């Protein structure tokens, strides 16, 4: 019979989050070797996690970090809001963001074991979602914004700005968080998407009985409204809708932006 005590079982449970009977079985299977028992539980837990991998991981948290001349956003997904607010879950996504900012997007692989362990402990399908990193160009400013809810990030934005201040970059990031643009400029919108919308708008106008002589103007007006919903520099600025984000920028230029929203 394996040589271990009730205290060993309790210690293994604390270290792994396993149930009492599972911890006891692990110690029995490994002749009381604590480290081997942890590995045994992890292996068994991973098998269970594999069975959970088909569950939709639509909840989670996002974290944002800046390191030197780089910044990163990492999304960690899970199944339930309850797990998304767990302290260990939030701490891990924070660690992942800091790691990516410092070392690059591929560095999330360094935390694969920590993610696997969290799957076991929290008994949910947990996986890395979106991972984004900006290495800033010389002479540009970084704008960031992280919207938090119930103790964890749910909406993160990075903006790289040329010819403007850090304060302006931050203001643009806050706007993006709430306006959720899809594209930076009108020319960034795919041509097939524009063509499909134009055809739809024209069909709607004809069904409404708009006169043919006014058709081009009606369609163009509605297309401009469609662009304003999607294109960042054309959107009404969130804090002053009388002017656009392009007006806010003045002579500054947005190099790029990204937004990661939980479940998005």
Protein Blocks (a to p, Z undefined) as FASTA:
>chain_A
ZZddfklmmmmmmmnopafklmmmmmmmnnopaklmmmmmmmmmmmmmmmmmmpccfbcc
dddddehjaccddddddfbfklmmpmklmmmmmmmmmmmmmnojklmmmmmmmmmmmmmm
nopacddfddddddddehiacddddddeehiafbdcddddehiafklmmmmmmmmmmnop
abfblklpcfklmmmmmmmmmmmmmmnopafklmmmmmmmmmmmmmmmmmmklpccfklm
kbcfklmnmmaccfbdcdddehZZ
